[in-house]
Amino acid sequence: MADDTAFPEHTAFPDHYTDRDDAGRRLADRLRHLAGRPVVVLGLPRGGVPVAARVAEALGAPLDVCLVRKLGVPFQPELGMGAIGEDGVRVINDRVVRMGGIGDDELAAVEEHERAVLARRAGLYRGDRAPEPLGGRTVIVVDDGVATGSTARVACRIARARGADRLVLAVPVAPPGWTGLLGDEADELVCPMTPAGFSAVGQFYTDFEQTDDSEVVDCLVRAARRIRDTPAGPPSGGAEVRIPAGDEGWLAGRLDLPPHATGAVLFAHGSGSGRNSPRNRRVATGLAARGLGTLLFDLLTEAEAADRANVFDTPLLAGRLTAATDWLTARPDTARLPYGYFGASTGAAAVLWAAAEPGSRCAAVVSRGGRPDLADERLPAVTAPTLLVVGGADPLVLDLNRRARRRLGGESALLVVDGAGHLFEEPGALDRVTEAAADWFTAAFGAHG
């Protein structure tokens, strides 16, 4: 059920939009509170995409389409008697069908036509590109307005089916009482304008010319270019921290504690990368969306990182992880939280080594494409539940993990992600890792409590 306090109904001033670009800018202002979160914006083709493009640009988020087709009444196509979407989702407005006297054959004919259009547009808009992954992320579904709500309802259900963690439905204009129609479909509904005299969406636009396919494709291309050309920065959210490293100085890190965090996960990076590792940042963002605190930090000081041998010094790296754990558990805001370790590549050996230390209270371990063989002698002392995640196209590391699992001293599981290589760069592969890690840590932290 949506949070009623999140979307008060009122009419904004002025009482119309110049065009969809103007509507997108004003709608983005109402969504600024989502900036910095792991967000994906989905525009409903065709008219919703230019609006969504402005929202995505304002939030620095990726843009994709949510392919939905309205089922228009044959003698009044603007009036929706239902809608269809990807993955076979279908919603019918029985009241409109009855009032219009629409027979089964007429309904079937309209649906057949619209499914053909849906398939054509999927190829036109995306080409060979896979849909933007939604798992563990906040998804904002955007259209240029809501009338009956059938299209928006299907779009929300598609986003839910694709793994959206939190769902926001945002439109520039809608009739009064629209939240009663759609409140059960989204976690948050946002609309700047709900005028009493509503009869059609286009009524509240000065320019409501039909959006063509080329404009939709252009919006998607420009959004993809924006994401590609944006330099990678530190993870959004959280706070920069400094962790003492004894006589060697300090380690730079970033601590993200969502409200009511159920536990904290410390990351150990592999192959000399640090707190800005893009893959671990992406996993950390997904964990934070599931209510888990995350600490990404550099295991080595700048001087130490200059010596390549330190990258493979497992005892040194494990010692730094233990020091970071001591620092985290001494903080008033994290002292009572259960904690776990996430290690990637050579960093997986460091987390297993640290988890095996006498007196360790580590509640869970997850290894992504890890090298547990580098902690071989310590494996029998690891009693924390351990999940080993390996790509199916990474046979050498898969064999090392299978051998290591037999030596672990506690509960363990091996997840093989079909088709994934060592870096999990394939579409959807890293999302699978994130989802599995979030489930593993959540279950372990719950049991720990």
Secondary structure by P-SEA (a helix, b strand, c coil): ccccccbbbbbccccccccaaaaaaaaaaaaccccccbbbbbbccccaaaaaaaaaaaacbbbbbcbbbbbccccccccccccccccbbbbbaaaaaaaacccaaaaaaaaaaaaaaaaaaaaaacccccccccccbbbbbbccccccaaaaaaaaaaaaaacccbbbbbbccccccccccccccccbbbbcccccccccccccccccccccaaaaaaaaaaaaaaaaacccccccccccccccccccbbbbbbbbbcccccbbbbbbbccccccccaaaaaaaaaaaaabbbbbbbbccccccccccccccaaaaaaaaaaaaaaaaaaccccccccbbbbbcaaaaaaaaaaaacccccccbbbbcccccccccccccccccbbbbbbbccaaaaaaaaaaaaaaccccbbbbbcccccccccccaaaaaaaaaaaaaaaaaaaaac
